[in-house]
Protein backbone atom coordinates (compact mmCIF):
# COMPACT_ATOMS: atom_id res chain seq x y z
CA UNK A 1 0.00 0.00 0.00
CA UNK A 2 1.17 3.53 -0.81
CA UNK A 3 1.13 5.47 2.44
CA UNK A 4 3.19 8.52 1.56
CA UNK A 5 3.94 10.69 -1.44
CA UNK A 6 7.25 10.13 -3.18
CA UNK A 7 9.66 13.07 -2.93
CA UNK A 8 10.58 15.08 -6.00
CA UNK A 9 14.28 14.37 -5.56
CA UNK A 10 16.56 12.04 -3.63
CA UNK A 11 20.15 12.74 -2.63
CA UNK A 12 22.29 9.62 -3.01
CA UNK A 13 26.08 9.80 -2.56
CA UNK A 14 25.87 13.61 -2.72
CA UNK A 15 24.10 13.50 -6.10
CA UNK A 16 20.57 14.79 -6.65
CA UNK A 17 18.39 12.27 -8.48
CA UNK A 18 14.96 13.29 -9.82
CA UNK A 19 12.09 10.90 -9.14
CA UNK A 20 10.26 10.53 -12.46
CA UNK A 21 7.98 7.51 -12.12
CA UNK A 22 6.26 5.82 -9.18
CA UNK A 23 4.11 2.68 -9.08
CA UNK A 24 1.86 1.14 -6.43
CA UNK A 25 3.52 -1.30 -4.10
CA UNK A 26 4.92 -1.90 -0.64
CA UNK A 27 7.66 -0.79 -0.55
CA UNK A 28 6.78 1.69 -3.27
CA UNK A 29 8.75 1.07 -6.48
CA UNK A 30 10.07 4.09 -8.33
CA UNK A 31 12.39 5.23 -11.09
CA UNK A 32 14.90 8.07 -10.79
CA UNK A 33 17.09 9.95 -13.26
CA UNK A 34 20.37 11.83 -13.06
CA UNK A 35 20.88 13.37 -16.47
CA UNK A 36 20.71 10.43 -18.89
CA UNK A 37 21.32 7.85 -16.16
CA UNK A 38 18.37 5.79 -14.91
CA UNK A 39 17.98 3.79 -11.71
CA UNK A 40 15.11 1.82 -10.26
CA UNK A 41 14.51 2.17 -6.56
CA UNK A 42 12.11 2.01 -3.64
CA UNK A 43 10.50 4.45 -1.26
CA UNK A 44 11.03 3.12 2.27
CA UNK A 45 8.41 3.40 5.00
CA UNK A 46 10.46 6.15 6.68
CA UNK A 47 10.23 8.31 3.54
CA UNK A 48 13.80 7.79 2.36
CA UNK A 49 14.67 6.57 -1.12
CA UNK A 50 16.82 3.53 -1.90
CA UNK A 51 18.25 3.31 -5.43
CA UNK A 52 19.18 -0.07 -6.86
CA UNK A 53 22.09 -1.13 -8.97
CA UNK A 54 20.80 -3.27 -11.86
CA UNK A 55 22.59 -6.28 -10.31
CA UNK A 56 20.54 -5.87 -7.14
CA UNK A 57 17.09 -6.67 -8.58
CA UNK A 58 16.78 -10.35 -7.70
CA UNK A 59 13.42 -10.70 -9.49
CA UNK A 60 15.00 -9.61 -12.80
CA UNK A 61 18.01 -11.96 -12.99
CA UNK A 62 19.01 -10.96 -16.53
CA UNK A 63 19.12 -7.23 -15.82
CA UNK A 64 22.60 -6.93 -14.35
CA UNK A 65 24.40 -8.53 -17.30
CA UNK A 66 22.28 -6.61 -19.81
CA UNK A 67 22.92 -3.27 -18.09
CA UNK A 68 26.68 -3.91 -18.19
CA UNK A 69 26.39 -4.34 -21.97
CA UNK A 70 24.32 -1.22 -22.66
CA UNK A 71 22.32 1.71 -21.30
CA UNK A 72 19.46 1.26 -18.86
CA UNK A 73 16.41 3.02 -20.33
CA UNK A 74 13.74 2.17 -17.76
CA UNK A 75 13.44 0.04 -14.64
CA UNK A 76 10.35 -0.87 -12.69
CA UNK A 77 11.87 -2.87 -9.83
CA UNK A 78 10.72 -6.46 -9.65
CA UNK A 79 8.63 -6.18 -12.82
CA UNK A 80 10.44 -5.16 -15.98
CA UNK A 81 13.38 -3.17 -17.31
CA UNK A 82 14.55 -2.03 -20.75
CA UNK A 83 18.20 -1.75 -21.79
CA UNK A 84 19.45 -0.24 -25.03
CA UNK A 85 22.25 -2.32 -26.53
CA UNK A 86 24.33 -1.59 -29.63
CA UNK A 87 21.76 -2.76 -32.17
CA UNK A 88 18.80 -3.93 -30.10
CA UNK A 89 16.63 -3.18 -27.11
CA UNK A 90 16.47 -5.85 -24.41
CA UNK A 91 13.52 -6.37 -22.07
CA UNK A 92 14.35 -8.03 -18.77
CA UNK A 93 11.37 -9.74 -17.13
CA UNK A 94 10.79 -12.16 -14.27
CA UNK A 95 12.34 -15.59 -14.66
CA UNK A 96 10.33 -17.85 -16.92
CA UNK A 97 8.13 -15.10 -18.33
CA UNK A 98 10.14 -14.12 -21.40
CA UNK A 99 8.59 -16.91 -23.47
CA UNK A 100 5.09 -15.57 -22.91
CA UNK A 101 6.21 -12.02 -23.67
CA UNK A 102 7.89 -13.18 -26.87
CA UNK A 103 4.82 -15.16 -27.98
CA UNK A 104 2.55 -12.17 -27.34
CA UNK A 105 4.93 -9.91 -29.25
CA UNK A 106 4.95 -12.26 -32.24
CA UNK A 107 1.15 -12.30 -32.37
CA UNK A 108 1.11 -8.50 -32.29
CA UNK A 109 3.83 -8.26 -34.91
CA UNK A 110 1.90 -10.60 -37.20
CA UNK A 111 -1.17 -8.37 -36.95
CA UNK A 112 0.52 -4.98 -37.28
CA UNK A 113 3.76 -5.76 -39.10
CA UNK A 114 2.36 -5.56 -42.63
CA UNK A 115 1.42 -1.89 -42.19
CA UNK A 116 3.77 -0.65 -39.43
CA UNK A 117 7.50 -0.95 -38.91
CA UNK A 118 7.65 -3.22 -35.84
CA UNK A 119 10.48 -4.73 -33.77
CA UNK A 120 11.64 -8.24 -34.57
CA UNK A 121 12.85 -10.68 -31.94
CA UNK A 122 16.64 -10.92 -32.18
CA UNK A 123 17.25 -13.18 -29.17
CA UNK A 124 15.34 -14.71 -26.25
CA UNK A 125 16.01 -16.54 -23.00
CA UNK A 126 13.96 -17.49 -19.95
CA UNK A 127 14.09 -14.00 -18.51
CA UNK A 128 14.82 -11.57 -21.36
CA UNK A 129 14.09 -10.89 -25.01
CA UNK A 130 16.03 -8.69 -27.41
CA UNK A 131 14.18 -6.72 -30.08
CA UNK A 132 15.44 -4.88 -33.13
CA UNK A 133 15.26 -1.09 -33.03
CA UNK A 134 12.45 0.62 -34.92
CA UNK A 135 13.82 3.78 -36.54
CA UNK A 136 12.33 7.21 -35.98
CA UNK A 137 11.17 9.60 -33.29
CA UNK A 138 8.14 9.07 -31.12
CA UNK A 139 5.09 11.12 -32.01
CA UNK A 140 5.40 12.55 -28.50
CA UNK A 141 8.86 13.96 -29.33
CA UNK A 142 7.89 14.93 -32.87
CA UNK A 143 4.95 16.97 -31.64
CA UNK A 144 6.96 18.63 -28.88
CA UNK A 145 9.65 19.83 -31.31
CA UNK A 146 8.88 23.35 -32.65
CA UNK A 147 11.12 22.60 -35.63
CA UNK A 148 8.84 19.81 -36.86
CA UNK A 149 7.16 21.03 -40.06
CA UNK A 150 3.37 20.99 -39.98
CA UNK A 151 3.42 18.92 -43.15
CA UNK A 152 5.53 16.23 -41.50
CA UNK A 153 3.21 16.18 -38.49
CA UNK A 154 0.15 15.72 -40.67
CA UNK A 155 1.92 13.09 -42.79
CA UNK A 156 2.86 11.08 -39.69
CA UNK A 157 -0.71 11.01 -38.41
CA UNK A 158 -2.17 10.27 -41.82
CA UNK A 159 0.25 7.37 -42.12
CA UNK A 160 -0.80 6.15 -38.65
CA UNK A 161 -4.48 6.24 -39.63
CA UNK A 162 -3.93 4.32 -42.84
CA UNK A 163 -1.78 1.69 -41.13
CA UNK A 164 -4.08 1.42 -38.13
CA UNK A 165 -7.32 0.96 -40.04
CA UNK A 166 -5.69 -1.58 -42.33
CA UNK A 167 -4.30 -3.58 -39.41
CA UNK A 168 -7.39 -3.50 -37.22
CA UNK A 169 -9.76 -4.32 -40.07
CA UNK A 170 -7.77 -7.39 -41.08
CA UNK A 171 -6.09 -8.48 -37.85
CA UNK A 172 -6.47 -12.10 -36.76
CA UNK A 173 -7.87 -12.69 -33.28
CA UNK A 174 -6.75 -16.30 -32.84
CA UNK A 175 -4.71 -16.81 -29.69
CA UNK A 176 -5.40 -13.33 -28.29
CA UNK A 177 -6.84 -12.97 -24.81
CA UNK A 178 -9.96 -10.82 -24.50
CA UNK A 179 -9.93 -7.47 -22.75
CA UNK A 180 -13.48 -6.65 -21.72
CA UNK A 181 -15.31 -3.78 -20.08
CA UNK A 182 -15.16 -5.83 -16.89
CA UNK A 183 -11.37 -6.01 -17.17
CA UNK A 184 -11.19 -2.25 -17.65
CA UNK A 185 -13.53 -1.70 -14.72
CA UNK A 186 -11.18 -3.64 -12.46
CA UNK A 187 -8.23 -1.50 -13.62
CA UNK A 188 -10.14 1.75 -13.08
CA UNK A 189 -11.17 0.74 -9.56
CA UNK A 190 -7.61 -0.27 -8.68
CA UNK A 191 -6.16 3.02 -9.90
CA UNK A 192 -8.89 5.02 -8.19
CA UNK A 193 -7.97 3.28 -4.92
CA UNK A 194 -4.26 4.04 -5.44
CA UNK A 195 -4.96 7.70 -6.24
CA UNK A 196 -7.39 8.03 -3.33
CA UNK A 197 -4.50 7.48 -0.93
CA UNK A 198 -2.79 10.53 -2.43
CA UNK A 199 -5.55 13.10 -2.80
CA UNK A 200 -6.83 13.19 0.77
CA UNK A 201 -9.56 11.45 2.73
CA UNK A 202 -12.13 14.15 1.96
CA UNK A 203 -12.03 13.46 -1.77
CA UNK A 204 -11.33 9.73 -1.81
CA UNK A 205 -14.99 8.69 -1.90
CA UNK A 206 -15.75 11.22 -4.64
CA UNK A 207 -12.90 9.75 -6.67
CA UNK A 208 -14.23 6.21 -6.29
CA UNK A 209 -17.73 7.38 -7.21
CA UNK A 210 -16.35 9.06 -10.33
CA UNK A 211 -14.69 5.77 -11.31
CA UNK A 212 -18.00 3.94 -10.93
CA UNK A 213 -19.79 6.46 -13.16
CA UNK A 214 -17.09 6.06 -15.81
CA UNK A 215 -17.52 2.29 -15.61
CA UNK A 216 -21.26 2.71 -16.05
CA UNK A 217 -20.53 4.84 -19.11
CA UNK A 218 -18.45 2.02 -20.59
CA UNK A 219 -21.20 -0.47 -19.82
CA UNK A 220 -23.84 1.72 -21.48
CA UNK A 221 -21.74 2.43 -24.58
CA UNK A 222 -22.67 0.64 -27.78
CA UNK A 223 -20.28 -2.32 -28.00
CA UNK A 224 -18.30 -2.62 -31.21
CA UNK A 225 -17.25 -5.99 -32.66
CA UNK A 226 -13.98 -7.21 -31.15
CA UNK A 227 -10.85 -6.45 -33.15
CA UNK A 228 -7.11 -6.71 -32.63
CA UNK A 229 -6.12 -4.18 -29.94
CA UNK A 230 -2.71 -2.88 -28.89
CA UNK A 231 -4.20 -2.09 -25.46
CA UNK A 232 -1.57 0.53 -24.59
CA UNK A 233 -1.67 2.75 -27.66
CA UNK A 234 -0.23 6.21 -27.09
CA UNK A 235 2.11 8.74 -28.66
CA UNK A 236 5.28 7.21 -27.18
CA UNK A 237 4.50 3.84 -28.75
CA UNK A 238 4.33 5.32 -32.26
CA UNK A 239 7.45 6.39 -34.17
CA UNK A 240 7.84 8.35 -37.38
CA UNK A 241 10.75 8.04 -39.78
CA UNK A 242 10.91 9.94 -43.07
CA UNK A 243 12.15 6.82 -44.87
CA UNK A 244 10.50 3.91 -43.00
CA UNK A 245 7.23 5.67 -42.22
CA UNK A 246 5.18 4.87 -39.15
CA UNK A 247 6.36 2.39 -36.51
CA UNK A 248 4.67 0.69 -33.56
CA UNK A 249 6.37 -0.82 -30.49
CA UNK A 250 5.54 -2.70 -27.27
CA UNK A 251 3.34 -5.27 -28.95
CA UNK A 252 3.26 -7.79 -26.11
CA UNK A 253 0.13 -6.19 -24.63
CA UNK A 254 -2.01 -7.05 -27.69
CA UNK A 255 -5.47 -8.48 -27.05
CA UNK A 256 -8.89 -8.69 -28.66
CA UNK A 257 -11.13 -5.86 -27.54
CA UNK A 258 -13.54 -3.16 -28.55
CA UNK A 259 -11.55 -0.98 -31.00
CA UNK A 260 -12.85 2.09 -29.17
CA UNK A 261 -10.41 1.19 -26.37
CA UNK A 262 -7.26 2.04 -28.38
CA UNK A 263 -8.82 5.03 -30.11
CA UNK A 264 -10.05 6.50 -26.83
CA UNK A 265 -6.70 5.88 -25.15
CA UNK A 266 -4.76 7.53 -27.96
CA UNK A 267 -7.12 10.51 -27.95
CA UNK A 268 -6.74 10.90 -24.17
CA UNK A 269 -2.94 10.98 -24.54
CA UNK A 270 -3.19 13.60 -27.30
CA UNK A 271 -5.27 15.76 -24.98
CA UNK A 272 -2.74 15.20 -22.20
CA UNK A 273 0.11 16.31 -24.49
CA UNK A 274 -1.76 19.54 -25.19
CA UNK A 275 -2.71 20.18 -21.55
CA UNK A 276 0.91 19.67 -20.46
CA UNK A 277 2.11 22.13 -23.11
CA UNK A 278 4.09 19.55 -25.10
CA UNK A 279 1.90 19.91 -28.19
CA UNK A 280 0.28 23.05 -29.55
CA UNK A 281 -3.52 23.08 -29.79
CA UNK A 282 -3.24 22.88 -33.59
CA UNK A 283 -1.13 19.74 -33.40
CA UNK A 284 -3.46 18.13 -30.88
CA UNK A 285 -6.46 18.94 -33.09
CA UNK A 286 -4.73 17.46 -36.15
CA UNK A 287 -4.09 14.24 -34.22
CA UNK A 288 -7.67 14.13 -32.90
CA UNK A 289 -9.04 14.58 -36.42
CA UNK A 290 -7.10 11.56 -37.69
CA UNK A 291 -8.26 9.48 -34.71
CA UNK A 292 -11.87 10.44 -35.46
CA UNK A 293 -11.35 9.55 -39.13
CA UNK A 294 -9.94 6.16 -38.14
CA UNK A 295 -13.06 5.53 -36.01
CA UNK A 296 -15.30 6.43 -38.96
CA UNK A 297 -13.41 4.17 -41.36
CA UNK A 298 -13.61 1.25 -38.94
CA UNK A 299 -17.28 1.88 -38.16
CA UNK A 300 -16.56 2.45 -34.46
CA UNK A 301 -19.33 4.22 -32.57
CA UNK A 302 -18.27 7.78 -31.66
CA UNK A 303 -20.01 7.66 -28.26
CA UNK A 304 -18.07 4.50 -27.45
CA UNK A 305 -14.80 6.24 -28.28
CA UNK A 306 -15.83 9.10 -25.99
CA UNK A 307 -16.63 6.71 -23.12
CA UNK A 308 -13.23 5.01 -23.47
CA UNK A 309 -11.49 8.40 -23.80
CA UNK A 310 -13.00 9.63 -20.53
CA UNK A 311 -12.07 6.41 -18.76
CA UNK A 312 -8.51 6.59 -20.12
CA UNK A 313 -8.09 10.23 -19.11
CA UNK A 314 -9.21 9.37 -15.58
CA UNK A 315 -6.83 6.40 -15.39
CA UNK A 316 -3.92 8.48 -16.73
CA UNK A 317 -4.55 11.15 -14.10
CA UNK A 318 -4.66 8.50 -11.36
CA UNK A 319 -1.30 7.15 -12.56
CA UNK A 320 0.31 10.59 -12.67
CA UNK A 321 -0.98 11.71 -9.28
CA UNK A 322 1.61 9.29 -7.84
CA UNK A 323 4.48 10.78 -9.85
CA UNK A 324 6.21 14.00 -8.82
CA UNK A 325 6.67 15.59 -12.29
CA UNK A 326 2.96 15.60 -13.12
CA UNK A 327 1.45 15.35 -9.67
CA UNK A 328 -0.05 18.84 -9.39
CA UNK A 329 -1.50 18.79 -12.91
CA UNK A 330 -2.93 15.32 -12.27
CA UNK A 331 -4.59 16.57 -9.06
CA UNK A 332 -6.23 19.37 -11.04
CA UNK A 333 -7.34 16.95 -13.76
CA UNK A 334 -8.91 14.59 -11.23
CA UNK A 335 -10.79 17.31 -9.41
CA UNK A 336 -12.00 18.80 -12.71
CA UNK A 337 -13.18 15.39 -13.89
CA UNK A 338 -14.91 14.66 -10.58
CA UNK A 339 -16.77 17.97 -10.75
CA UNK A 340 -17.74 17.57 -14.41
CA UNK A 341 -18.76 13.96 -13.87
CA UNK A 342 -20.95 14.77 -10.87
CA UNK A 343 -22.71 17.52 -12.85
CA UNK A 344 -23.41 15.09 -15.70
CA UNK A 345 -24.54 12.28 -13.41
Legacy VTK file of the C-alpha trace (Angstrom):
# vtk DataFile Version 3.0
C-alpha trace
ASCII
DATASET POLYDATA
POINTS 345 float
0.000 0.000 0.000
1.173 3.527 -0.807
1.127 5.466 2.444
3.188 8.525 1.561
3.942 10.692 -1.443
7.251 10.128 -3.183
9.663 13.069 -2.932
10.576 15.084 -5.997
14.280 14.366 -5.564
16.556 12.041 -3.631
20.154 12.739 -2.630
22.292 9.624 -3.012
26.077 9.798 -2.559
25.870 13.610 -2.717
24.103 13.503 -6.096
20.569 14.786 -6.650
18.387 12.271 -8.479
14.962 13.292 -9.824
12.092 10.900 -9.138
10.258 10.528 -12.456
7.979 7.514 -12.122
6.262 5.821 -9.184
4.115 2.682 -9.075
1.861 1.145 -6.427
3.520 -1.302 -4.101
4.922 -1.905 -0.638
7.660 -0.794 -0.547
6.778 1.689 -3.273
8.751 1.071 -6.483
10.067 4.094 -8.327
12.386 5.228 -11.088
14.897 8.067 -10.788
17.092 9.952 -13.261
20.367 11.825 -13.064
20.877 13.373 -16.470
20.714 10.428 -18.888
21.323 7.848 -16.163
18.373 5.790 -14.914
17.980 3.792 -11.707
15.111 1.823 -10.260
14.506 2.170 -6.562
12.113 2.009 -3.638
10.501 4.453 -1.262
11.027 3.124 2.265
8.413 3.396 5.002
10.457 6.152 6.682
10.226 8.311 3.543
13.799 7.785 2.362
14.670 6.574 -1.119
16.819 3.531 -1.897
18.254 3.314 -5.426
19.184 -0.073 -6.857
22.091 -1.127 -8.971
20.798 -3.266 -11.861
22.586 -6.279 -10.309
20.537 -5.874 -7.136
17.089 -6.672 -8.582
16.783 -10.355 -7.700
13.425 -10.698 -9.487
15.000 -9.614 -12.805
18.007 -11.964 -12.990
19.014 -10.964 -16.529
19.116 -7.233 -15.822
22.600 -6.931 -14.346
24.397 -8.530 -17.297
22.282 -6.606 -19.815
22.922 -3.273 -18.090
26.678 -3.908 -18.186
26.385 -4.336 -21.970
24.322 -1.222 -22.659
22.320 1.710 -21.305
19.462 1.265 -18.856
16.412 3.015 -20.329
13.738 2.169 -17.763
13.436 0.043 -14.643
10.346 -0.868 -12.691
11.871 -2.874 -9.832
10.722 -6.459 -9.655
8.629 -6.184 -12.822
10.441 -5.162 -15.979
13.383 -3.168 -17.315
14.548 -2.031 -20.754
18.202 -1.752 -21.785
19.451 -0.238 -25.029
22.246 -2.323 -26.534
24.328 -1.585 -29.631
21.763 -2.757 -32.174
18.804 -3.933 -30.099
16.634 -3.184 -27.110
16.470 -5.846 -24.407
13.517 -6.370 -22.068
14.345 -8.031 -18.773
11.373 -9.742 -17.126
10.789 -12.161 -14.270
12.337 -15.586 -14.661
10.327 -17.854 -16.921
8.129 -15.103 -18.331
10.138 -14.123 -21.403
8.588 -16.908 -23.474
5.085 -15.569 -22.905
6.210 -12.021 -23.669
7.887 -13.182 -26.872
4.820 -15.158 -27.984
2.555 -12.170 -27.339
4.933 -9.912 -29.251
4.950 -12.263 -32.240
1.148 -12.304 -32.373
1.108 -8.501 -32.292
3.828 -8.259 -34.913
1.899 -10.603 -37.205
-1.168 -8.367 -36.946
0.515 -4.979 -37.276
3.760 -5.759 -39.102
2.358 -5.558 -42.630
1.424 -1.886 -42.187
3.767 -0.654 -39.427
7.504 -0.951 -38.908
7.653 -3.216 -35.842
10.480 -4.728 -33.766
11.640 -8.239 -34.567
12.846 -10.675 -31.936
16.638 -10.918 -32.179
17.250 -13.184 -29.167
15.345 -14.708 -26.254
16.015 -16.536 -23.000
13.958 -17.488 -19.947
14.091 -14.003 -18.506
14.818 -11.570 -21.361
14.092 -10.887 -25.007
16.031 -8.693 -27.414
14.185 -6.716 -30.077
15.439 -4.882 -33.132
15.263 -1.093 -33.028
12.447 0.620 -34.917
13.816 3.784 -36.539
12.333 7.207 -35.980
11.173 9.597 -33.289
8.143 9.068 -31.119
5.087 11.124 -32.006
5.403 12.549 -28.497
8.857 13.964 -29.329
7.889 14.928 -32.875
4.945 16.971 -31.640
6.956 18.628 -28.877
9.653 19.831 -31.312
8.877 23.346 -32.648
11.118 22.605 -35.634
8.843 19.810 -36.862
7.164 21.034 -40.064
3.371 20.991 -39.981
3.422 18.919 -43.151
5.532 16.226 -41.504
3.213 16.181 -38.493
0.149 15.722 -40.669
1.921 13.090 -42.789
2.858 11.077 -39.691
-0.708 11.011 -38.406
-2.169 10.272 -41.823
0.251 7.371 -42.122
-0.798 6.148 -38.654
-4.484 6.240 -39.631
-3.930 4.318 -42.843
-1.777 1.686 -41.127
-4.084 1.416 -38.128
-7.321 0.964 -40.040
-5.694 -1.582 -42.333
-4.296 -3.578 -39.411
-7.393 -3.496 -37.219
-9.761 -4.317 -40.066
-7.768 -7.390 -41.078
-6.086 -8.478 -37.852
-6.473 -12.105 -36.758
-7.872 -12.690 -33.280
-6.747 -16.303 -32.845
-4.706 -16.809 -29.691
-5.396 -13.328 -28.294
-6.838 -12.974 -24.808
-9.960 -10.819 -24.501
-9.931 -7.469 -22.746
-13.483 -6.653 -21.719
-15.313 -3.778 -20.084
-15.157 -5.834 -16.891
-11.372 -6.012 -17.168
-11.188 -2.247 -17.654
-13.532 -1.703 -14.719
-11.179 -3.638 -12.462
-8.229 -1.496 -13.619
-10.141 1.751 -13.078
-11.168 0.739 -9.560
-7.610 -0.270 -8.682
-6.158 3.016 -9.899
-8.893 5.020 -8.192
-7.972 3.280 -4.915
-4.265 4.039 -5.440
-4.960 7.695 -6.237
-7.390 8.034 -3.334
-4.496 7.485 -0.932
-2.788 10.525 -2.426
-5.546 13.103 -2.800
-6.830 13.188 0.768
-9.563 11.449 2.728
-12.130 14.154 1.965
-12.031 13.456 -1.766
-11.335 9.726 -1.815
-14.986 8.694 -1.898
-15.751 11.223 -4.642
-12.897 9.746 -6.669
-14.233 6.214 -6.292
-17.735 7.381 -7.215
-16.349 9.058 -10.330
-14.688 5.771 -11.308
-18.003 3.940 -10.932
-19.792 6.459 -13.162
-17.092 6.059 -15.812
-17.518 2.292 -15.612
-21.259 2.708 -16.047
-20.529 4.844 -19.108
-18.445 2.022 -20.592
-21.202 -0.475 -19.817
-23.840 1.717 -21.479
-21.735 2.429 -24.576
-22.674 0.643 -27.784
-20.276 -2.320 -28.002
-18.304 -2.622 -31.207
-17.248 -5.989 -32.665
-13.984 -7.207 -31.153
-10.845 -6.447 -33.153
-7.112 -6.713 -32.632
-6.116 -4.181 -29.939
-2.707 -2.881 -28.894
-4.196 -2.095 -25.463
-1.569 0.530 -24.594
-1.672 2.748 -27.663
-0.235 6.214 -27.087
2.113 8.743 -28.656
5.281 7.207 -27.181
4.497 3.836 -28.750
4.329 5.324 -32.258
7.455 6.389 -34.167
7.839 8.348 -37.384
10.751 8.039 -39.779
10.914 9.939 -43.068
12.148 6.820 -44.875
10.500 3.914 -43.000
7.232 5.669 -42.218
5.181 4.873 -39.145
6.363 2.394 -36.506
4.668 0.693 -33.563
6.367 -0.818 -30.494
5.540 -2.700 -27.274
3.344 -5.273 -28.953
3.264 -7.793 -26.106
0.127 -6.191 -24.630
-2.009 -7.047 -27.694
-5.471 -8.476 -27.049
-8.886 -8.687 -28.661
-11.126 -5.855 -27.543
-13.544 -3.156 -28.548
-11.554 -0.983 -31.003
-12.850 2.093 -29.166
-10.406 1.186 -26.374
-7.262 2.037 -28.378
-8.819 5.033 -30.109
-10.049 6.501 -26.831
-6.700 5.882 -25.146
-4.757 7.533 -27.961
-7.118 10.508 -27.950
-6.741 10.895 -24.172
-2.945 10.979 -24.537
-3.188 13.599 -27.296
-5.274 15.758 -24.976
-2.737 15.196 -22.199
0.112 16.312 -24.486
-1.756 19.544 -25.185
-2.710 20.183 -21.555
0.909 19.674 -20.465
2.112 22.132 -23.113
4.092 19.550 -25.104
1.899 19.914 -28.188
0.285 23.048 -29.553
-3.516 23.084 -29.791
-3.245 22.885 -33.592
-1.131 19.737 -33.396
-3.460 18.127 -30.876
-6.463 18.942 -33.094
-4.735 17.456 -36.145
-4.092 14.237 -34.222
-7.668 14.127 -32.896
-9.038 14.581 -36.416
-7.098 11.562 -37.688
-8.264 9.477 -34.713
-11.868 10.441 -35.464
-11.347 9.554 -39.132
-9.944 6.159 -38.135
-13.064 5.529 -36.007
-15.299 6.434 -38.961
-13.412 4.168 -41.358
-13.611 1.253 -38.936
-17.281 1.875 -38.155
-16.563 2.449 -34.463
-19.328 4.218 -32.567
-18.274 7.782 -31.662
-20.013 7.660 -28.261
-18.071 4.499 -27.448
-14.799 6.237 -28.284
-15.834 9.096 -25.994
-16.625 6.713 -23.118
-13.227 5.009 -23.470
-11.488 8.399 -23.801
-13.002 9.630 -20.535
-12.074 6.411 -18.757
-8.507 6.592 -20.122
-8.091 10.234 -19.110
-9.208 9.367 -15.578
-6.830 6.395 -15.389
-3.919 8.477 -16.729
-4.548 11.152 -14.096
-4.658 8.497 -11.356
-1.302 7.151 -12.558
0.311 10.587 -12.665
-0.978 11.706 -9.279
1.611 9.292 -7.836
4.479 10.779 -9.852
6.210 14.004 -8.821
6.672 15.593 -12.287
2.956 15.603 -13.118
1.450 15.347 -9.670
-0.046 18.839 -9.394
-1.504 18.785 -12.905
-2.932 15.319 -12.267
-4.590 16.569 -9.060
-6.231 19.367 -11.043
-7.340 16.947 -13.758
-8.910 14.588 -11.233
-10.786 17.313 -9.413
-12.004 18.804 -12.707
-13.178 15.392 -13.892
-14.906 14.665 -10.585
-16.770 17.975 -10.746
-17.744 17.569 -14.407
-18.755 13.964 -13.867
-20.947 14.770 -10.870
-22.713 17.524 -12.855
-23.414 15.095 -15.699
-24.538 12.284 -13.412
LINES 1 346
345 0 1 2 3 4 5 6 7 8 9 10 11 12 13 14 15 16 17 18 19 20 21 22 23 24 25 26 27 28 29 30 31 32 33 34 35 36 37 38 39 40 41 42 43 44 45 46 47 48 49 50 51 52 53 54 55 56 57 58 59 60 61 62 63 64 65 66 67 68 69 70 71 72 73 74 75 76 77 78 79 80 81 82 83 84 85 86 87 88 89 90 91 92 93 94 95 96 97 98 99 100 101 102 103 104 105 106 107 108 109 110 111 112 113 114 115 116 117 118 119 120 121 122 123 124 125 126 127 128 129 130 131 132 133 134 135 136 137 138 139 140 141 142 143 144 145 146 147 148 149 150 151 152 153 154 155 156 157 158 159 160 161 162 163 164 165 166 167 168 169 170 171 172 173 174 175 176 177 178 179 180 181 182 183 184 185 186 187 188 189 190 191 192 193 194 195 196 197 198 199 200 201 202 203 204 205 206 207 208 209 210 211 212 213 214 215 216 217 218 219 220 221 222 223 224 225 226 227 228 229 230 231 232 233 234 235 236 237 238 239 240 241 242 243 244 245 246 247 248 249 250 251 252 253 254 255 256 257 258 259 260 261 262 263 264 265 266 267 268 269 270 271 272 273 274 275 276 277 278 279 280 281 282 283 284 285 286 287 288 289 290 291 292 293 294 295 296 297 298 299 300 301 302 303 304 305 306 307 308 309 310 311 312 313 314 315 316 317 318 319 320 321 322 323 324 325 326 327 328 329 330 331 332 333 334 335 336 337 338 339 340 341 342 343 344
